[in-house]
Amino acid sequence: MNLRNIFKRKAGTVSGRDNETVKEELMALERDIIMALRQVYDPEIPVNIYDLGLIYELKVDEDHNVYIQMTLTAPNCPMADYVVDAVKAAVEDVPGVVSAKIELVFEPVWDKSRMSEEALVELGLDE
């Protein structure tokens, strides 16, 4: 096999796996991360942070490092450190996750329009 064929073959694979397999693995890992995020609750609201719409961005790279950009319902939340630590711990407990970086942001400002239908129903705001 010549070098050109080796490079062609490697370009379509990551660590010996084809791109489709890697994509499926990352999608499955992302689903598991979302399930873990749904186990973390805002201490003042009886709804999980994912359905509250506090997760603005979730990225998983091919090395299974996770980046989450999130917010809180109020910028002056006294439980901010607790919530961020709980998110980091929940994500890092997901099998396959190598590391998690959590970035807390307050732009754009959170409002109830970010809540899932389930969260709205749970809080009686579905009218």
C-alpha positions as a Markdown table, in Angstrom:
| # | Residue | x | y | z |
|---|---|---|---|---|
| 1 | Met | 0.0 | 0.0 | 0.0 |
| 2 | Asn | 1.5 | 3.4 | -0.9 |
| 3 | Leu | 1.4 | 6.5 | 1.2 |
| 4 | Arg | -1.4 | 8.1 | -0.8 |
| 5 | Asn | -3.8 | 5.2 | 0.0 |
| 6 | Ile | -2.8 | 5.3 | 3.7 |
| 7 | Phe | -3.6 | 9.0 | 4.0 |
| 8 | Lys | -6.9 | 8.5 | 2.1 |
| 9 | Arg | -7.9 | 5.8 | 4.5 |
| 10 | Lys | -6.9 | 7.7 | 7.6 |
| 11 | Ala | -8.7 | 10.8 | 6.5 |
| 12 | Gly | -12.0 | 9.0 | 6.7 |
| 13 | Thr | -11.3 | 7.5 | 10.1 |
| 14 | Val | -10.6 | 8.6 | 13.7 |
| 15 | Ser | -8.5 | 6.1 | 15.7 |
| 16 | Gly | -9.5 | 3.3 | 13.3 |
| 17 | Arg | -13.2 | 4.1 | 13.5 |
| 18 | Asp | -15.2 | 5.6 | 10.6 |
| 19 | Asn | -16.7 | 9.0 | 10.9 |
| 20 | Glu | -20.3 | 7.6 | 11.1 |
| 21 | Thr | -19.3 | 5.4 | 14.1 |
| 22 | Val | -17.7 | 8.4 | 15.9 |
| 23 | Lys | -20.8 | 10.5 | 15.2 |
| 24 | Glu | -23.1 | 7.9 | 16.6 |
| 25 | Glu | -20.9 | 7.5 | 19.7 |
| 26 | Leu | -20.9 | 11.2 | 20.3 |
| 27 | Met | -24.7 | 11.4 | 19.9 |
| 28 | Ala | -25.2 | 8.6 | 22.4 |
| 29 | Leu | -22.8 | 10.3 | 24.8 |
| 30 | Glu | -24.6 | 13.6 | 24.4 |
| 31 | Arg | -28.0 | 11.8 | 25.2 |
| 32 | Asp | -26.4 | 10.3 | 28.3 |
| 33 | Ile | -25.1 | 13.7 | 29.4 |
| 34 | Ile | -28.6 | 15.2 | 28.9 |
| 35 | Met | -30.1 | 12.5 | 31.1 |
| 36 | Ala | -27.5 | 13.3 | 33.8 |
| 37 | Leu | -28.3 | 17.0 | 33.5 |
| 38 | Arg | -32.0 | 16.2 | 34.1 |
| 39 | Gln | -31.0 | 14.8 | 37.5 |
| 40 | Val | -29.6 | 18.2 | 38.6 |
| 41 | Tyr | -32.3 | 20.5 | 40.1 |
| 42 | Asp | -32.3 | 24.2 | 40.8 |
| 43 | Pro | -32.4 | 24.4 | 44.6 |
| 44 | Glu | -35.2 | 26.9 | 44.5 |
| 45 | Ile | -37.4 | 25.5 | 41.7 |
| 46 | Pro | -38.6 | 21.9 | 41.6 |
| 47 | Val | -37.6 | 21.4 | 38.0 |
| 48 | Asn | -34.3 | 20.1 | 36.6 |
| 49 | Ile | -31.8 | 22.6 | 35.0 |
| 50 | Tyr | -32.1 | 21.1 | 31.5 |
| 51 | Asp | -35.9 | 21.5 | 31.3 |
| 52 | Leu | -35.6 | 24.9 | 32.9 |
| 53 | Gly | -33.5 | 25.9 | 29.9 |
| 54 | Leu | -30.4 | 26.8 | 31.9 |
| 55 | Ile | -28.1 | 24.9 | 29.5 |
| 56 | Tyr | -27.3 | 27.2 | 26.6 |
| 57 | Glu | -24.7 | 25.1 | 24.9 |
| 58 | Leu | -23.5 | 21.5 | 25.1 |
| 59 | Lys | -20.5 | 20.3 | 23.1 |
| 60 | Val | -18.7 | 16.9 | 23.1 |
| 61 | Asp | -15.5 | 16.6 | 21.2 |
| 62 | Glu | -14.1 | 13.4 | 19.7 |
| 63 | Asp | -11.9 | 12.9 | 22.8 |
| 64 | His | -15.1 | 12.9 | 25.0 |
| 65 | Asn | -14.3 | 16.3 | 26.6 |
| 66 | Val | -17.5 | 18.2 | 27.4 |
| 67 | Tyr | -18.1 | 21.9 | 27.3 |
| 68 | Ile | -21.3 | 23.3 | 28.8 |
| 69 | Gln | -22.3 | 26.9 | 28.7 |
| 70 | Met | -25.1 | 27.6 | 31.2 |
| 71 | Thr | -26.9 | 30.2 | 33.2 |
| 72 | Leu | -29.0 | 30.6 | 36.3 |
| 73 | Thr | -32.5 | 31.9 | 36.7 |
| 74 | Ala | -31.0 | 34.9 | 38.5 |
| 75 | Pro | -27.5 | 36.4 | 38.3 |
| 76 | Asn | -27.4 | 36.9 | 42.1 |
| 77 | Cys | -28.3 | 33.3 | 42.9 |
| 78 | Pro | -26.7 | 32.4 | 46.3 |
| 79 | Met | -26.5 | 28.7 | 45.2 |
| 80 | Ala | -24.5 | 29.4 | 42.0 |
| 81 | Asp | -21.4 | 27.5 | 43.1 |
| 82 | Tyr | -23.5 | 24.6 | 44.2 |
| 83 | Val | -25.4 | 24.3 | 40.9 |
| 84 | Val | -22.2 | 24.6 | 38.8 |
| 85 | Asp | -20.5 | 22.0 | 40.9 |
| 86 | Ala | -23.5 | 19.7 | 40.7 |
| 87 | Val | -23.5 | 20.0 | 36.9 |
| 88 | Lys | -19.8 | 19.3 | 36.6 |
| 89 | Ala | -20.1 | 16.3 | 38.9 |
| 90 | Ala | -23.1 | 14.9 | 37.1 |
| 91 | Val | -21.5 | 15.2 | 33.7 |
| 92 | Glu | -18.2 | 13.8 | 34.8 |
| 93 | Asp | -20.0 | 10.8 | 36.3 |
| 94 | Val | -21.4 | 9.8 | 32.8 |
| 95 | Pro | -19.5 | 6.8 | 31.6 |
| 96 | Gly | -17.2 | 7.8 | 28.7 |
| 97 | Val | -16.8 | 11.4 | 29.7 |
| 98 | Val | -13.2 | 12.4 | 30.1 |
| 99 | Ser | -13.6 | 15.9 | 31.4 |
| 100 | Ala | -16.2 | 18.6 | 31.8 |
| 101 | Lys | -15.7 | 22.4 | 31.6 |
| 102 | Ile | -18.7 | 24.5 | 32.7 |
| 103 | Glu | -18.9 | 28.1 | 31.8 |
| 104 | Leu | -21.5 | 30.2 | 33.7 |
| 105 | Val | -22.8 | 33.1 | 31.6 |
| 106 | Phe | -25.6 | 35.7 | 32.1 |
| 107 | Glu | -26.0 | 36.8 | 28.5 |
| 108 | Pro | -28.5 | 36.3 | 27.1 |
| 109 | Val | -30.6 | 36.7 | 30.2 |
| 110 | Trp | -32.6 | 33.6 | 31.1 |
| 111 | Asp | -36.4 | 33.9 | 31.0 |
| 112 | Lys | -39.2 | 31.4 | 31.1 |
| 113 | Ser | -39.5 | 31.2 | 27.3 |
| 114 | Arg | -36.4 | 28.9 | 27.5 |
| 115 | Met | -38.3 | 26.3 | 29.6 |
| 116 | Ser | -39.5 | 23.0 | 28.1 |
| 117 | Glu | -43.2 | 22.2 | 27.9 |
| 118 | Glu | -42.7 | 19.7 | 30.7 |
| 119 | Ala | -41.2 | 22.4 | 33.0 |
| 120 | Leu | -44.0 | 24.8 | 32.2 |
| 121 | Val | -46.6 | 22.2 | 33.0 |
| 122 | Glu | -44.8 | 21.2 | 36.2 |
| 123 | Leu | -44.8 | 24.8 | 37.4 |
| 124 | Gly | -48.4 | 25.5 | 36.2 |
| 125 | Leu | -47.2 | 28.1 | 33.7 |
| 126 | Asp | -48.5 | 26.3 | 30.6 |
| 127 | Glu | -51.4 | 28.6 | 29.9 |
